[in-house]
Amino acid sequence: MEEDQLRIFVGIVQKYFESETGKGPDTGSPYLGDVTDLPMLDFTGVIGISGVRQGCVYITAGPDLLRALLLHVGETDVSDQNLCDLAGEIANTIAGNARMHFGHDFMISVPVIVRGAAQAIHMPRNTKAYVIPFRWRKHPASLVVSLQ
């Protein structure tokens, strides 16, 4: 993955939070993650990617960020089920927006939600995983992009 492609994902994260809340997140510098030790917080939305590119994109966040985001948009039901749904929705929106940049051969799956530390997320073999850390209203989260 090239630097300009990573910038696309950084911009998509910025745009998502700006459009939903009016305030973009503070984004850290993307870095090459160790596939055996990628960030996993309490709620993770995973999107599988197929077609010309293969791999996955996932967003991982703690309950505080997701609750604050739900409350900000006027949703009062901050149950774990709604937090899971929101993690999947964010991942799906980010992957869908990436599809607009990468073309119709960038095929995305439906979101898979993982609670807690995951042993079920396997990164594609021989593919690097890039981590884009960010904070929204002081709540940490990360977007992980692993594409061939």
Contacts in CASP RR format, 6 or more apart in sequence:
PFRMAT RR
TARGET T0000
AUTHOR 0000-0000-0000
METHOD contacts of the structure
MODEL  1
MEEDQLRIFVGIVQKYFESETGKGPDTGSPYLGDVTDLPMLDFTGVIGIS
GVRQGCVYITAGPDLLRALLLHVGETDVSDQNLCDLAGEIANTIAGNARM
HFGHDFMISVPVIVRGAAQAIHMPRNTKAYVIPFRWRKHPASLVVSLQ
1 128 0 8 1.000
1 130 0 8 1.000
1 145 0 8 1.000
1 147 0 8 1.000
6 30 0 8 1.000
6 130 0 8 1.000
6 132 0 8 1.000
6 145 0 8 1.000
8 98 0 8 1.000
8 101 0 8 1.000
9 30 0 8 1.000
9 57 0 8 1.000
9 94 0 8 1.000
9 98 0 8 1.000
9 132 0 8 1.000
9 143 0 8 1.000
9 145 0 8 1.000
10 27 0 8 1.000
10 30 0 8 1.000
10 132 0 8 1.000
12 94 0 8 1.000
12 97 0 8 1.000
12 98 0 8 1.000
13 25 0 8 1.000
13 27 0 8 1.000
13 94 0 8 1.000
13 132 0 8 1.000
13 134 0 8 1.000
13 143 0 8 1.000
14 24 0 8 1.000
14 25 0 8 1.000
14 27 0 8 1.000
15 97 0 8 1.000
16 90 0 8 1.000
16 93 0 8 1.000
16 94 0 8 1.000
16 97 0 8 1.000
17 23 0 8 1.000
17 24 0 8 1.000
17 25 0 8 1.000
17 136 0 8 1.000
18 24 0 8 1.000
20 69 0 8 1.000
20 72 0 8 1.000
20 73 0 8 1.000
21 69 0 8 1.000
21 72 0 8 1.000
21 73 0 8 1.000
21 136 0 8 1.000
23 136 0 8 1.000
23 137 0 8 1.000
24 136 0 8 1.000
25 134 0 8 1.000
25 135 0 8 1.000
25 136 0 8 1.000
25 141 0 8 1.000
26 134 0 8 1.000
26 135 0 8 1.000
26 136 0 8 1.000
27 132 0 8 1.000
27 133 0 8 1.000
27 134 0 8 1.000
28 132 0 8 1.000
28 133 0 8 1.000
28 134 0 8 1.000
29 133 0 8 1.000
30 130 0 8 1.000
30 131 0 8 1.000
30 132 0 8 1.000
30 133 0 8 1.000
31 130 0 8 1.000
31 131 0 8 1.000
31 133 0 8 1.000
32 128 0 8 1.000
32 129 0 8 1.000
32 130 0 8 1.000
32 131 0 8 1.000
33 128 0 8 1.000
33 129 0 8 1.000
33 130 0 8 1.000
33 131 0 8 1.000
35 123 0 8 1.000
35 128 0 8 1.000
35 129 0 8 1.000
35 146 0 8 1.000
38 121 0 8 1.000
38 123 0 8 1.000
38 129 0 8 1.000
38 131 0 8 1.000
38 144 0 8 1.000
39 60 0 8 1.000
39 131 0 8 1.000
39 133 0 8 1.000
39 142 0 8 1.000
39 144 0 8 1.000
40 60 0 8 1.000
40 114 0 8 1.000
40 116 0 8 1.000
40 117 0 8 1.000
40 118 0 8 1.000
40 121 0 8 1.000
41 60 0 8 1.000
41 61 0 8 1.000
41 62 0 8 1.000
41 116 0 8 1.000
41 140 0 8 1.000
41 141 0 8 1.000
41 142 0 8 1.000
42 61 0 8 1.000
42 62 0 8 1.000
42 63 0 8 1.000
42 83 0 8 1.000
42 115 0 8 1.000
42 116 0 8 1.000
43 60 0 8 1.000
43 61 0 8 1.000
43 62 0 8 1.000
43 63 0 8 1.000
43 66 0 8 1.000
43 83 0 8 1.000
43 84 0 8 1.000
43 86 0 8 1.000
43 87 0 8 1.000
43 113 0 8 1.000
43 114 0 8 1.000
43 115 0 8 1.000
43 116 0 8 1.000
44 58 0 8 1.000
44 59 0 8 1.000
44 60 0 8 1.000
44 61 0 8 1.000
44 87 0 8 1.000
44 91 0 8 1.000
44 113 0 8 1.000
44 114 0 8 1.000
44 115 0 8 1.000
44 116 0 8 1.000
44 118 0 8 1.000
44 121 0 8 1.000
45 58 0 8 1.000
45 59 0 8 1.000
45 60 0 8 1.000
45 87 0 8 1.000
45 88 0 8 1.000
45 90 0 8 1.000
45 91 0 8 1.000
45 111 0 8 1.000
45 112 0 8 1.000
45 113 0 8 1.000
45 114 0 8 1.000
46 56 0 8 1.000
46 57 0 8 1.000
46 58 0 8 1.000
46 91 0 8 1.000
46 111 0 8 1.000
46 112 0 8 1.000
46 113 0 8 1.000
46 114 0 8 1.000
46 121 0 8 1.000
47 56 0 8 1.000
47 57 0 8 1.000
47 58 0 8 1.000
47 91 0 8 1.000
47 92 0 8 1.000
47 94 0 8 1.000
47 95 0 8 1.000
47 108 0 8 1.000
47 109 0 8 1.000
47 111 0 8 1.000
47 112 0 8 1.000
48 55 0 8 1.000
48 56 0 8 1.000
48 57 0 8 1.000
48 95 0 8 1.000
48 108 0 8 1.000
48 109 0 8 1.000
48 112 0 8 1.000
49 55 0 8 1.000
49 56 0 8 1.000
49 57 0 8 1.000
49 95 0 8 1.000
49 106 0 8 1.000
49 107 0 8 1.000
49 108 0 8 1.000
49 109 0 8 1.000
49 147 0 8 1.000
50 107 0 8 1.000
50 109 0 8 1.000
51 105 0 8 1.000
51 106 0 8 1.000
51 107 0 8 1.000
52 105 0 8 1.000
52 106 0 8 1.000
53 102 0 8 1.000
53 105 0 8 1.000
53 106 0 8 1.000
53 147 0 8 1.000
53 148 0 8 1.000
54 124 0 8 1.000
54 127 0 8 1.000
54 147 0 8 1.000
54 148 0 8 1.000
55 123 0 8 1.000
55 124 0 8 1.000
55 127 0 8 1.000
55 146 0 8 1.000
55 147 0 8 1.000
55 148 0 8 1.000
56 121 0 8 1.000
56 123 0 8 1.000
56 124 0 8 1.000
56 144 0 8 1.000
56 146 0 8 1.000
56 147 0 8 1.000
57 91 0 8 1.000
57 94 0 8 1.000
57 95 0 8 1.000
57 98 0 8 1.000
57 143 0 8 1.000
57 144 0 8 1.000
57 145 0 8 1.000
57 146 0 8 1.000
57 147 0 8 1.000
58 91 0 8 1.000
58 121 0 8 1.000
58 143 0 8 1.000
58 144 0 8 1.000
59 87 0 8 1.000
59 88 0 8 1.000
59 90 0 8 1.000
59 91 0 8 1.000
59 94 0 8 1.000
59 141 0 8 1.000
59 142 0 8 1.000
59 143 0 8 1.000
59 144 0 8 1.000
60 87 0 8 1.000
60 141 0 8 1.000
60 142 0 8 1.000
60 144 0 8 1.000
61 87 0 8 1.000
61 90 0 8 1.000
61 139 0 8 1.000
61 140 0 8 1.000
61 141 0 8 1.000
61 142 0 8 1.000
62 139 0 8 1.000
62 140 0 8 1.000
62 141 0 8 1.000
63 80 0 8 1.000
63 83 0 8 1.000
64 139 0 8 1.000
65 136 0 8 1.000
65 137 0 8 1.000
65 139 0 8 1.000
65 140 0 8 1.000
65 141 0 8 1.000
66 78 0 8 1.000
66 83 0 8 1.000
66 86 0 8 1.000
66 87 0 8 1.000
67 78 0 8 1.000
67 83 0 8 1.000
68 136 0 8 1.000
68 137 0 8 1.000
68 139 0 8 1.000
69 86 0 8 1.000
69 136 0 8 1.000
70 77 0 8 1.000
70 78 0 8 1.000
70 82 0 8 1.000
70 83 0 8 1.000
70 86 0 8 1.000
71 78 0 8 1.000
75 82 0 8 1.000
80 115 0 8 1.000
84 113 0 8 1.000
84 115 0 8 1.000
85 113 0 8 1.000
87 111 0 8 1.000
87 113 0 8 1.000
88 111 0 8 1.000
88 113 0 8 1.000
89 111 0 8 1.000
91 111 0 8 1.000
92 108 0 8 1.000
92 110 0 8 1.000
92 111 0 8 1.000
94 143 0 8 1.000
95 108 0 8 1.000
96 108 0 8 1.000
98 106 0 8 1.000
99 106 0 8 1.000
99 107 0 8 1.000
99 108 0 8 1.000
114 120 0 8 1.000
114 121 0 8 1.000
123 129 0 8 1.000
123 146 0 8 1.000
124 146 0 8 1.000
124 148 0 8 1.000
126 148 0 8 1.000
127 146 0 8 1.000
127 147 0 8 1.000
127 148 0 8 1.000
128 146 0 8 1.000
129 144 0 8 1.000
129 145 0 8 1.000
129 146 0 8 1.000
130 144 0 8 1.000
130 145 0 8 1.000
130 146 0 8 1.000
131 142 0 8 1.000
131 143 0 8 1.000
131 144 0 8 1.000
132 142 0 8 1.000
132 143 0 8 1.000
132 144 0 8 1.000
132 145 0 8 1.000
133 140 0 8 1.000
133 141 0 8 1.000
133 142 0 8 1.000
134 140 0 8 1.000
134 141 0 8 1.000
134 142 0 8 1.000
134 143 0 8 1.000
135 141 0 8 1.000
END
